[in-house]
Amino acid sequence: MKHGDILSYSAGTSSADPYGFRIIQKSSSIMDSAVKAVPGLDALFQKIPLFLNCYPASLFNPTAGVFVETFMSQKTFSRAASLAASEKMPLVILGQPLFIADNFCNHIIKMKGYLPEEILIATGGYYMPLSLQNFIRDIVGTKSRIQFFFFYGLAEID
């Protein structure tokens, strides 16, 4: 995997294998715009990050990192989180606060999944209360370091 790769769930399979994604090559300048809008964003990770989109539609095509569209599938979320952990990639999760929390519950409690050491959660749409942030931290435990960023209007950056 390399910067700009987009991973897509292969239709017609029920595999939970984290390596079962299709790789699609695309690029856009929106990631460059996001880095300009948020100073220091590019320095957060020293490895190629895996961006996990938990919105129902595509946000953008990245020019940096590897991008996975969940299309709100918990199974795809779990596969991608496991892939990031297996490849020791930082995980950047984009989505609404409650949906992200529900996916963590499913991945960790139901699926017994594992997570990478570095996780960045970027939410938009509505505020994520401190109690929900603490709930996610409690579920994840101490094996992963979690940071929260609140982006309202993420789709309008570029």
C-alpha positions in Angstrom: 0.0 0.0 0.0 1.1 3.5 -0.7 0.0 7.1 -0.4 -3.1 7.8 -2.5 -4.3 4.2 -2.6 -8.1 3.7 -2.1 -9.1 0.4 -0.7 -12.6 -0.9 -1.7 -14.6 -3.8 -0.2 -14.9 -6.5 -2.8 -18.5 -7.1 -3.5 -19.8 -10.7 -3.5 -17.6 -11.8 -0.6 -18.3 -12.5 3.0 -14.7 -12.7 4.0 -13.6 -10.8 7.1 -9.9 -11.0 6.0 -8.3 -7.6 6.5 -6.3 -8.2 3.3 -9.4 -8.8 1.1 -9.7 -5.2 -0.1 -9.3 -4.2 -3.8 -6.9 -1.3 -4.4 -8.0 1.6 -6.6 -5.6 4.3 -7.6 -7.0 7.9 -7.6 -5.8 11.3 -6.4 -7.0 14.7 -5.5 -5.7 17.8 -3.9 -8.2 17.9 -1.0 -5.7 16.2 1.4 -3.2 19.0 0.6 -5.9 21.5 1.4 -6.7 19.8 4.7 -3.0 19.9 5.7 -2.9 23.6 4.9 -6.1 24.2 7.0 -4.8 22.3 10.0 -1.2 23.1 10.8 0.8 20.1 11.9 -1.7 17.5 10.5 1.0 16.2 8.2 3.4 15.7 11.1 1.0 13.6 13.2 2.1 10.4 11.7 5.5 9.1 10.6 4.0 6.1 8.9 1.5 6.0 6.1 -2.0 6.4 7.8 -5.1 4.4 6.9 -8.1 6.8 6.6 -11.3 5.0 7.4 -14.4 6.9 6.2 -17.5 6.1 8.2 -19.8 8.5 6.4 -22.4 7.1 4.0 -20.8 8.7 1.0 -17.3 9.4 -0.2 -15.6 12.5 1.2 -12.6 12.8 -1.1 -9.8 11.0 -2.8 -6.6 11.3 -0.8 -3.2 12.2 -2.1 -1.6 10.9 1.2 -2.3 7.8 3.1 -4.5 4.8 2.3 -8.3 5.4 2.2 -11.1 2.9 3.0 -14.8 3.6 2.4 -16.9 1.8 4.9 -20.3 2.9 3.4 -21.4 2.5 7.0 -20.6 -1.2 7.1 -19.5 -2.4 10.6 -17.8 -5.4 9.0 -15.7 -3.1 6.7 -14.8 -0.9 9.6 -13.6 -4.0 11.5 -11.6 -5.3 8.6 -10.0 -2.0 8.0 -9.1 -1.4 11.7 -7.6 -4.9 11.7 -5.6 -4.2 8.6 -4.3 -1.0 10.1 -3.2 -2.9 13.2 -1.6 -5.7 11.2 0.3 -3.3 9.0 1.2 -1.0 12.0 -0.4 1.9 10.3 -1.9 4.9 12.2 -5.7 4.8 11.9 -7.6 8.0 11.1 -11.4 7.6 11.5 -13.8 10.1 9.9 -17.4 10.0 10.8 -20.3 11.0 13.1 -19.6 10.5 16.9 -22.3 7.9 17.7 -21.6 5.8 14.7 -17.9 5.7 15.5 -18.6 4.7 19.1 -20.9 1.9 17.9 -18.3 0.6 15.5 -15.7 0.5 18.3 -18.2 -1.5 20.5 -18.8 -3.9 17.6 -15.1 -4.2 16.7 -13.7 -4.7 20.1 -16.5 -6.4 22.1 -18.4 -8.5 19.5 -15.6 -9.1 16.9 -12.8 -9.3 19.4 -10.8 -7.1 17.0 -7.5 -5.4 17.5 -6.4 -1.9 16.9 -3.2 0.0 15.9 -1.2 2.0 18.4 -2.1 5.4 17.0 -5.8 6.4 16.4 -7.1 9.8 15.3 -10.8 10.3 15.4 -12.1 13.2 13.3 -15.7 13.9 13.7 -18.1 16.3 12.0 -21.8 17.0 11.9 -22.4 17.5 15.7 -20.3 17.9 18.8 -18.8 14.8 20.5 -19.4 15.2 24.3 -16.5 14.5 26.6 -18.4 11.6 28.1 -18.5 9.8 24.7 -14.8 10.5 24.2 -14.1 8.9 27.6 -16.4 6.0 26.7 -14.4 5.3 23.5 -11.1 5.6 25.4 -12.5 3.1 28.0 -13.5 0.6 25.4 -10.2 0.8 23.5 -8.1 0.7 26.7 -4.4 1.6 27.0 -3.0 -0.3 24.0 -3.9 2.5 21.5 -3.3 6.2 21.9 -6.4 8.1 20.7 -6.6 11.8 19.7 -9.8 13.6 18.8 -10.2 16.3 16.1 -13.5 18.1 15.5 -14.1 19.1 11.9 -17.3 20.7 11.1 -17.6 21.2 7.3 -14.9 18.7 6.4 -16.4 18.2 3.0 -16.1 22.0 2.3 -12.4 22.4 2.9 -11.4 22.4 -0.8 
